[in-house]
Structures are given as structure tokens and as C-alpha cells.
Amino acid sequence: MEVNNSIILNSLGEPITITLRKSLKAKNTAIRIKDKDVELVLPRGGNKNRALEFLLQKESWIRSKLSNITKPCNDIKENTKLHNKLPILGTNHDIKYINCENELSVKQDRKTIIVNSPKYLYSKVLTQYLKQYALEEIKNLVRCIAKNFNLKNYGKISIREVTSKWGSCSSRGNLSFNWRLIFAPQPVFYYVVTHEMSHLKEMNHSDKFWNLVKKIDPNYQASRIWLRKYGASLYQYLPKA
């Protein structure tokens, strides 16, 4: 016996329609991709909530397997709305939540973010979107600084959930940043990226290092002070589950 319905997945980009199929033959939850059609297969007695979490975790992998998206997003009726605000790079955004059991998506315009998801996945869906948003903003900034200040010897760029530091630069030039910087003002965000990129030339905090930081970000001192005073406040948004 098989029962089919659909799930809309687009927390990281254009909508993907995914068929949910329950199968007596399946032993584990699995994702099947064939000719641009994506299926989420649940075994007998499989937990749909856990399956949705699994699907959310695999969204990047799914997108890497699909060359383009051709299926339109289904219209979903609004059931429950929750309104809130989040500061994103210095601009307050209204957060609009739509309780929807069969959609995982985030849409953003200039000052509004709309999250569609089951209520229990709301925080995870929004967090994943903001992590990806932070990563793309950081990558763009790194490329710009690298070009303008001849700091092109960087390696992998990544984001993490940490509480001990805002960023790091490894001996191999890999750059890592705390994704919660997305809630900081734009100048603070710029400073942290500048700080870690300066370590590409000076793996220390010598006068040469700080002179390079100042060359890239003449107003860096104000951002350092802001982080010392208000950095801890960035953890009040979307606490880690």
C-alpha cells in the first residue's frame, strides 16, 4: 500500500515539489531523484515529522543533484500567522510565519521574511535560511576584500554555531565565521571579516596586523567596542535547539 502527497521545499532557493510516498517495502527513510522528480520515501510506520527534518537537512544535497527547477510552487492557504522582528545586518526585518504542514520555505524581500513550515520546524527552517544568507554575504565580502587588498590566498569559507569566537583563520587560509554575525550591524560584520582576512598575511595580533586591519577598515575600533558591549546579545535570536 502506498499513499502519496506533496511537500514544498524552498528554504534555500526556488521551490522544489517533493512527493511523499509511504512504502511497505522500504526499510529506511530515503530520498529518490529521477528525471528531476524527487521523492521522500517513508517505511511502514515511519515518522513524518522526522522525515521532514531529514528532508530539510538534505536540501543542499538535493539542489546539487538537480540542474534546474521546473515545477511551480503550489499555493498554500495561510493557517496561523506569527509576527516578529529580527535585525539583519543593521536593518529590522518583519518575520511573518505561516503554519503549513506541507511546505518548508523562506521568502524575503527588502524588509520582510516569510517562513512557511510546520510549527515545530519553524526555528530550524529560518535558522538554516539565515545561515545560508550569512555565508553568501561573507563570500561576497571576502571576494571584494581579496580583490581590493591583494588577499587572495584564502581557502575554504564556512560558518558555524559557536559561542567562543566570531571568526577564525587557519594556517591553511580557511576562514570560518559565527553565523550569528548576520544579526550584527553591517560595519561590525565587515570588521570581523576584515579581521580574519588580515590573518592571511599576519597570523598574529602584531602592529603589522592591526595596521592592515585599519587599512581595510579605518573605523574598526568602533566595531570592536560594539562587539565587546553588545556581542552577547546576538545569541538571543533563534536559540540553538
C-alpha positions as CSV (number, residue, x, y, z in Angstrom):
1,M,0.0,0.0,0.0
2,E,1.3,3.4,-0.9
3,V,0.0,6.8,0.0
4,N,1.2,9.9,-1.9
5,N,1.1,13.6,-1.2
6,S,3.4,16.6,-1.8
7,I,5.8,18.8,0.2
8,I,7.2,22.1,-1.0
9,L,10.8,22.7,-0.2
10,N,12.5,26.1,-0.9
11,S,14.2,27.4,2.2
12,L,17.4,27.8,0.2
13,G,16.1,28.8,-3.2
14,E,13.4,28.3,-5.8
15,P,10.6,25.9,-4.8
16,I,11.0,22.1,-5.3
17,T,7.9,19.9,-5.2
18,I,8.7,16.7,-3.4
19,T,6.4,13.7,-3.5
20,L,6.0,12.0,-0.1
21,R,5.5,8.2,-0.6
22,K,4.9,5.6,2.1
23,S,6.0,2.1,1.1
24,L,5.7,-1.3,2.7
25,K,9.0,-2.4,1.0
26,A,11.2,0.5,2.3
27,K,13.3,-0.2,5.4
28,N,14.6,3.4,6.0
29,T,13.6,6.9,5.1
30,A,15.2,7.8,1.8
31,I,15.3,10.4,-0.9
32,R,14.9,9.3,-4.6
33,I,15.7,11.5,-7.5
34,K,14.8,10.6,-11.1
35,D,14.4,12.9,-14.1
36,K,14.0,16.0,-11.9
37,D,11.3,14.3,-9.8
38,V,12.1,14.0,-6.1
39,E,10.5,11.5,-3.7
40,L,10.7,11.2,0.0
41,V,10.1,7.6,0.8
42,L,8.9,6.6,4.3
43,P,9.0,3.0,5.5
44,R,5.9,1.4,7.2
45,G,5.4,3.2,10.5
46,G,7.8,5.9,9.5
47,N,7.5,9.2,11.5
48,K,6.6,12.0,9.1
49,N,8.0,14.7,11.4
50,R,11.4,13.1,11.5
51,A,11.2,12.6,7.7
52,L,10.6,16.3,7.3
53,E,13.7,17.1,9.4
54,F,15.7,14.6,7.4
55,L,14.5,16.3,4.2
56,L,15.4,19.8,5.5
57,Q,18.9,18.6,6.3
58,K,19.3,17.2,2.8
59,E,18.1,20.3,0.9
60,S,21.6,21.4,-0.2
61,W,22.3,17.9,-1.5
62,I,19.0,17.7,-3.4
63,R,19.7,21.0,-5.1
64,S,23.2,19.8,-6.1
65,K,21.5,16.9,-7.8
66,L,19.1,19.0,-9.8
67,S,20.3,21.1,-12.6
68,N,17.2,23.4,-12.5
69,I,13.8,23.7,-11.0
70,T,10.9,23.3,-13.4
71,K,7.9,22.6,-11.2
72,P,5.9,25.6,-9.8
73,C,5.2,26.2,-6.2
74,N,1.8,25.2,-5.0
75,D,-0.4,27.8,-3.4
76,I,-0.7,27.1,0.4
77,K,-3.5,28.6,2.4
78,E,-2.4,30.6,5.5
79,N,-3.5,28.9,8.7
80,T,-1.6,30.6,11.6
81,K,0.4,33.7,11.4
82,L,3.1,34.8,13.9
83,H,4.8,38.2,13.6
84,N,8.2,39.1,15.0
85,K,11.2,41.2,14.1
86,L,14.9,40.3,13.5
87,P,17.8,42.7,12.9
88,I,19.7,41.6,9.8
89,L,22.9,43.5,9.1
90,G,21.5,46.6,10.7
91,T,18.0,46.5,9.2
92,N,15.0,45.3,11.1
93,H,13.0,42.7,9.2
94,D,9.4,41.7,9.9
95,I,9.2,37.9,10.3
96,K,5.9,36.5,9.1
97,Y,5.2,32.9,10.0
98,I,2.7,30.7,8.1
99,N,1.9,27.4,9.7
100,C,1.9,24.9,6.9
101,E,2.3,21.1,7.3
102,N,3.4,20.5,3.6
103,E,5.8,23.3,2.9
104,L,9.3,24.2,4.0
105,S,10.2,27.6,2.5
106,V,11.6,31.1,3.2
107,K,10.9,34.1,1.0
108,Q,12.5,37.5,1.6
109,D,12.0,41.0,0.2
110,R,13.7,44.2,1.4
111,K,12.3,44.2,5.0
112,T,10.1,41.1,5.3
113,I,10.9,37.4,5.7
114,I,8.1,34.9,5.2
115,V,8.5,31.4,6.7
116,N,6.3,28.5,5.7
117,S,6.7,25.4,7.7
118,P,5.2,23.1,10.4
119,K,5.3,24.9,13.7
120,Y,7.9,22.5,15.2
121,L,10.3,23.2,12.3
122,Y,9.9,27.0,12.2
123,S,13.1,27.8,14.1
124,K,15.2,25.3,12.1
125,V,13.9,26.4,8.7
126,L,14.5,30.1,9.5
127,T,17.9,29.4,11.0
128,Q,19.0,27.3,8.0
129,Y,18.0,30.1,5.7
130,L,19.8,32.8,7.7
131,K,23.0,30.6,7.9
132,Q,23.0,30.3,4.1
133,Y,22.3,34.1,3.8
134,A,25.2,34.9,6.1
135,L,27.5,32.5,4.2
136,E,26.7,34.2,0.9
137,E,27.2,37.7,2.3
138,I,30.5,36.6,3.7
139,K,31.7,35.0,0.5
140,N,30.8,38.2,-1.5
141,L,32.7,40.4,1.1
142,V,35.7,38.1,1.1
143,R,35.9,38.2,-2.7
144,C,35.7,42.0,-2.6
145,I,38.4,42.5,0.1
146,A,40.6,39.9,-1.6
147,K,40.5,41.8,-4.9
148,N,40.9,45.3,-3.4
149,F,43.7,44.4,-0.9
150,N,45.5,41.6,-2.6
151,L,44.4,38.9,0.0
152,K,43.6,36.1,-2.5
153,N,45.3,33.3,-0.6
154,Y,42.2,32.2,1.3
155,G,40.9,28.7,1.3
156,K,37.5,27.3,2.3
157,I,34.9,29.7,3.7
158,S,32.4,28.2,6.3
159,I,30.0,29.3,9.0
160,R,29.5,27.6,12.4
161,E,27.4,27.7,15.5
162,V,29.9,28.7,18.2
163,T,29.9,30.7,21.4
164,S,33.7,31.2,21.9
165,K,34.6,33.4,18.9
166,W,33.3,35.4,16.0
167,G,35.7,34.1,13.4
168,S,38.9,32.2,12.7
169,C,41.6,31.8,10.1
170,S,43.6,28.6,9.9
171,S,47.2,28.2,8.9
172,R,45.9,26.9,5.5
173,G,43.9,30.1,5.0
174,N,40.5,28.5,5.7
175,L,38.1,31.2,7.0
176,S,35.3,30.3,9.5
177,F,32.7,32.7,10.9
178,N,30.0,32.6,13.5
179,W,26.7,32.8,11.6
180,R,25.1,35.0,14.3
181,L,27.1,37.9,12.9
182,I,24.1,38.2,10.5
183,F,22.3,39.9,13.4
184,A,25.1,42.5,13.9
185,P,25.2,45.9,12.2
186,Q,26.9,46.0,8.8
187,P,30.1,47.7,10.0
188,V,30.6,45.0,12.7
189,F,30.0,42.3,10.1
190,Y,32.6,43.9,7.8
191,Y,35.1,44.3,10.7
192,V,35.0,40.6,11.6
193,V,35.6,39.5,8.0
194,T,38.4,42.1,7.7
195,H,40.0,40.8,11.0
196,E,40.1,37.2,9.9
197,M,41.3,38.1,6.3
198,S,44.1,40.1,7.8
199,H,45.4,36.9,9.4
200,L,46.1,35.7,5.8
201,K,49.1,37.9,5.9
202,E,49.8,38.3,9.6
203,M,49.0,35.2,11.8
204,N,49.3,37.2,15.0
205,H,48.0,40.4,16.5
206,S,51.1,42.5,16.0
207,D,51.2,46.1,15.0
208,K,51.6,45.0,11.4
209,F,48.3,43.0,11.7
210,W,46.4,45.9,13.2
211,N,47.8,48.3,10.6
212,L,46.4,46.0,7.9
213,V,43.1,45.9,9.6
214,K,43.0,49.7,9.8
215,K,43.9,49.9,6.1
216,I,40.9,47.8,5.1
217,D,38.6,49.1,7.8
218,P,39.6,52.6,9.1
219,N,36.7,52.6,11.6
220,Y,37.4,49.1,13.0
221,Q,37.8,50.3,16.6
222,A,34.1,51.3,16.9
223,S,33.1,47.8,15.8
224,R,35.5,46.2,18.3
225,I,33.9,48.2,21.1
226,W,30.4,47.3,19.8
227,L,31.2,43.6,20.0
228,R,32.6,43.8,23.5
229,K,29.5,45.6,24.7
230,Y,26.7,44.0,22.7
231,G,28.1,40.8,21.1
232,A,26.4,38.6,23.6
233,S,23.0,40.0,22.6
234,L,23.3,38.3,19.2
235,Y,22.6,34.9,20.9
236,Q,19.2,36.0,22.0
237,Y,17.8,35.4,18.5
238,L,16.8,31.9,17.4
239,P,18.4,30.0,20.3
240,K,20.1,26.7,19.3
241,A,17.6,23.8,19.5
